[in-house]
Amino acid sequence: MPRILVIDDENLVCFTIERILASAGHTVVTAENGAVGLRRQRETPFDLVITDILMPEQDGIETVRALKAEFPKLPIIAVSGGGRMVNMNYLQMVTDFGVADTIAKPFLPDEILAKIAAALK
């Protein structure tokens, strides 16, 4: 099964995604921000990355750009709940940087599993 890196500063989100993916047989590693996620990808490359957009240290847009620069074929799924700046459509913005797909929080387990399957094809 694919190895998936989940980058999100919210522990509950990481835990929830990890449980969904592990129950589907995926190997999951988490990172609390983009800088840590990028370091983990460099150390042991993953088959797919799921990253939040709004995070401290290094946000998801910076993370996607850095990952795509170093790992251009790496499928990335961006997730966001919008945060305080609801007028900014972060998920639309990040598609310009080459993510495989996006998903808005909250999402259902079947939604994220379908997006992962499509991104890994």
Secondary structure, DSSP 8 states (H G I E B T S, - for coil): --EEEEE-S-HHHHHHHHHHHHHTT-EEEEESSHHHHHHHHHHS--SEEEEESS-SSS-HHHHHHHHHHH-TT--EEEEE--TT-TTS-HHHHHHTTT-SEEEESS--HHHHHHHHHHHH-
